[in-house]
């Protein structure tokens, strides 16, 4: 490999006969400083004290004599200053934190670019005034408050600046502005006589630029740019945008000094660009790639880096690193809000933000107790409370969980008193509860010797202690919701830093960590628009044109920073692998990056570059229909089932799909128990059935009169309420969705009773039976075991002397569902399942009572006005002896098929 950039700098210093042990080196980051020290030490023959190696922030900090304040301290101070300003209606902290962060960034940029704050802030205020100038002379209160903030912005800025200077602290821009003042007034600390060497900068703000120029012009300072002539000499290549600007505009370069670029970009290299569908597939693809690289003796792993443009891929990527890579060194932080432990605390917070006098809302409880960390806490010694509580919520349909419910779990009382304390939680209580949960998790993970989990816990432990200290200082966090945003901000800003050996092994890093470092083999992932470069995210209150006028960076400059990092990474590398997502999601940036298009259209690279799309191997084979042979065990289960009884529903399950019949009726695998927050269709039906049964039971075998039915109407509300409570125990029907459902059921029942009264005006009706169970043993030729047929008839009545068998349905029914023209469809087409059920009921009734001339029909609550939908065969709505004989032959045929060991169960595709 050609020399790395840092080695090139050291060689050049030797050429200039400078003693590298007596220089002060200033670099963009601490990390590149570590590598520089490694290169210096490898050139020394005897031990020395290390020369001073500083990051630019440390160097400028030394000039200004101010310390960098933490982001959260800055926000709290800014809030205090904002509260003391002349604004009538100021936001509370929870709202402020959403925009305070942006304001802080703008102040930071204004100072870092040395712009007179008075100018730009007054200009902004004037723009806002014009934007909100309206034909109404009167401004609404909202607009008035909004404009007050802008009018006061200059005062807020000045007071904030003063307050920070008093504390000898600042944000980056303020520290830089003060450092520039110090060197211009000659009041700053004197920098020793050692030559200062500035190495590898690119995008400098005005303050950094002024400071570096000052040292270049007033002392023995040297600067080295990591730039290739290919980008510097091209007037429109974004990778050289900043350095070209310095070359033209710095007096230092106008007076005889030259920028010396390198020439590495066009050296022989091998660039492979691969499109991979979806982000996670990229990590799998890179995993395979690493396996090849790990097995290739020609590739030096210590000179190999994987750069994740989308840092959220770190976790899946770690799972994708193959075993043949012995050492992996991660030098990037993982934001704490990307960890599962963060979701555990957010779930815990949401749980308490959604507590009411009725208790904790079940969804939040289920969310919390199904979090992996809750399950870790729910050990056997704690009575596995999470699993048990989850089961009880689903089975008891508990919409709210209160302390009464929780007393059941005796083994976990102490832990549950932390999770579900009495009374509302103040922010400090919540923090203390989180610390208690961390303590309990710590004991579990120490026993398991799980170092990574303990590291996560430790980071959150310090985060909560930090939060606690802030709460002590401030008085505006009385409510839990105000801590929510603060906690989210903190977790977003804090990272879990992986501390590795930066000088050994294969490196995984983010884009910014790669500054000044060179590798022979580089893999860059997620090279998509919106990720690399990151696109037009305008997180600022200063409009684009104002930024441009005042020389503040816009998204064009921010994009150019990424373009520079990207090209710098591949500048000296030999093997370059670039992957991008071919199927970008709305949230994951856009199509492949313009950087890739730029590489692909570059004539000079044509012979070194390949572009392919990696697609997973897909072979679509027609899925064979599931077939289940009826073995001995199946036949035993089937005989036991036949003994208990075939119901019309089990037989129509078989007609719909034999596999359904097998899973539901033989294996008894039913659908999952779920809490009904909206009423399920079957529960709705049950309440109507049960209510009608209770209402009509006293009237069995009595000729109905209009008075009877009128008196039933008065009982409806009470009866329905009783059945609600029976079917959905945790429900309050006096409000919310269930009040609506309750009223719909009342309406259905009133309509049903009104219809009954209408019928009684012209007909005689006598109820014979309600919800009566019928069972008959039937003998089927060829089957040597008894078969029971069973069914429950919703209502049997006598209508002008004709027996009617009535089935209630709350779903949709059409006349074609109960009409038979071709008998074969009865046992092959699920659409005829309702006709099949009615015939089953008539068959059972005639077996028991010896009466075959009956009518069977469905009353659909969805269209009561249509009255009874009777079973009909070619216009005849009566069921005669011959109808039942025909039905019996088809019924026997169906049951014979089910019970025939030689006919396998075959899936039906619906």
Buried (B, 14 or more C-beta within 10 A) or exposed (E): BBBBBBBBBBEBBEEEEBEBBEBBBBBBBEBBBBBBBEBBEEEEEEEEEEBBBBBBBBBBBBBBBBEBBBBBBBBBBBBBBBBEBEBEEBBBBBEBBEEBBBBBBBBBBBBBBBBEBEEBBBBBBEBBEEEBEEEEEEBEEEBEBBBBBBBBBBBBBBBBBEBBEEEEBBBBBBBBBBBBBBBEEEEBEEBEEBBBBBBBBBBBBBBBBBBBBBBBEEEEBBBBBBBBBBBBEEEEBBBBBBBBBBBEEBEBBEEEBEBEBBEBBBEEBEBBBBBBBBBBBBBBBBBEBBBEBBEEEEBBBBBBBBBBBBBBBBEBBBEBBBEEBEEBBBBBBBBBBBBEBBBBBBBBBBBBBEBEEEBBBBBBBBBBBEBEBBBBBBBEEBBBBBEBBBEBBBEBBBBBBBEEBBEEBEBBEEBBBBBBBEEEBBBBBBBBBBBBBBEBBBEBBEEEEBEEBBBBBEBBBEBBEBBBEBBEEEEBBEBBBBBBBBBBBBBBBBBBEBEBEBEEBBBBBBBBBBBBBBBBBBBBBBBBBBBBBBBEEBEBBBBBEBBEEBEBBBBBBBBBBBBBBBBBBBBBBBBBBBBBBBEBEEEBBBBBBBBBEBBBEBEEBEEBBEBEEBEEEEEEEEEEEBEBEBEEEBBEBBBEBBEEBBBBBBBBBBBBBBBBBBBBBBEEEEEEEEBBBEBBEEBBBBBBBBBBBBBBEEBBEEEBBEEBBEEBBEEBBEBBBBBBEEBBEBBBBEEEEBEEBBEBBBEBBEEBBBBBBEBBEEEEBBBBBBBBEBEBEBEBEEBEEEBBBBBBBBBBBBBEEEBBBBBBBBEEBEEEBBBBEEBEBBBEBBEBBBBBBBBBBBBBBBBEEEEBBBBBBBBBBEEEEEEBBBBBBEEEBBBEEEBBEBBBEBBBEBBBEBBEEEEBBEBBEE
